[in-house]
Amino acid sequence: MNINKNIAISESGFLFNPSTGDSFSTNPIGKEIITLIKEEQTLQQIVNQIHLKYAVDQDTFEKDLADFLYILKINHILKEDE
Amino acid sequence: MEKLSYERPIINKLNTGLMNKFGTRVDNTPVTHIDGVPVKKLIADFGSPCFVISERTIRETYRNAVRAFSTRYPKVQFAWSYKTNYLNAVCNVFHSEGSWAEVVSYFEYEKAMGNGVPGDKIIFNGPDKTARDLKIAVQNNSLIHIDHFDELYLLAEILKEESQKARVAIRVNMDTGVYPMWDRFGFNYENGTAWSAINKIMANSQMEMTGIHCHIGTYMMSTSSYAVATSKLCDLLKNIQQVHNVTLEYIDLGGGFATANTLRGSYLQGADVIPTIDDYAEVITSTILNYGFRPEQLPTLFLETGRALIDDAGYLLGSVIALKRLSDGRRATILDFGINILFTAFWYDHKVSPAQNFTSQSEDMVLYGPLCMNIDVVRENINLPLLNRGDHVVVHRVGAYNMTQWMQFIQMRPKVVMIDMQGMPHLIRNNESLQTITAHERMPDHLAQFNL
């Protein structure tokens, strides 16, 4: 999985997709996850990193991450590996 | 190293060209306390969900309504509408403020008597009064508001065997300019049946006609309809004076005043569009005062206001059971209460507030209840801060009708708590248990045993 190459992301968490004209706003942890995906971290690596940094248990974060990735996918921000 | 506080990741699509001048977020602070009592403690002590009623708000709302009417008109009497909320503790707050009782069934009549309301301070409305009900109401000198000719004739029959007179009024329905017109209760004004009923009562020496009543609708957003109704009742009063030489004691305008709840489908918030209690009072009292009665003949004004006196005092506390995504990506939040105990969710877009601190992020969502029914929707669409499983929410303005129209469907009804004037919570209705429900069931012998 990876973030679509043409997606522009600002420091403040503003996303723009030039191919559709859609724009989005994400919170700091959302932006952090998107950055980790762009760095080609695996899902387990993302879970581990967030768990180390934030006060959240792994189960909760795994659920939240799955939900977040689903929304990225249906908005054509995230593309699955071929 | 201390870990950073966690907020779940969220991404919202930004829509341009769909501006909403009213904005989206309506709350900037959580509702952590009710009358000084922490919501967290209420839920810990009384469970989730639970209803909470503020005695302070009831009294303040009632006193404000009394002020609005009694500063404009010399003779005003409120009668608490039992059907709106007949929990005994709630009724007794109103009675202790001086309110009579207005009941619409014998069940409610017995409740009012049980609460210690004198029989002659009970107004008996409703279309379903049996011979037994009427007999007892006559003996207790209650005000019987006759709904239809069958009731009128039944009462006449009963009175043949009674030594005392019955104090009666008729319920009148009429065109007040608001449609659909409520014409199923009482006698119609325009087609003359109301006048015909009055003549029949006047011809019966055992009936003492004391007043005249109407209830023009519910959640009435137009004060002018009350002006029309008041004027038509005054017409009847004047005609009775002229034709029968009888001066009635009162006119009863019923209830129907709106509350700040927002009706489903309404573009504007309820609080921005409803008349104030002073608006209603001004229209009704000025219509009577300007009608032309001599001061000594001014009728007492009875009001059976229900919803507008109790809605604001009621809160429903609940918790988030789960979060999920619908097929179109919308967020769905499942709460531990639904339309089973929040019947008014069918009518209103209830205000819902988180009961704990939240971040600046928010998301659109649909709020579902826990019932296995598709219609169990608390809010079709609402923008709230990010909620997590176990979070608590507070639903506002639920004091009217929910605690009388709630249903026992797949779950038991919860506790109801009243916070007194000193900020002390009291349990005023316990939660139901399996035993509450099954105690009324009976098992035929041949079904008592089975082998699987």
Interface residues (C-beta under 8 A of the other chain):
Chain A: L15 D22 S23 F24 S25 T26 N27 P28 I29 G30 I33 L52 K53 Y54 A55 V56 T60 F61 D64 L65 D67 F68 Y70 I71 L72 I74 N75 I77
Chain B: K3 L4 S5 Y6 E7 R8 P9 I10 I11 N12 K13 L14 T16 L323 R325 G329 T359 Q361 N388
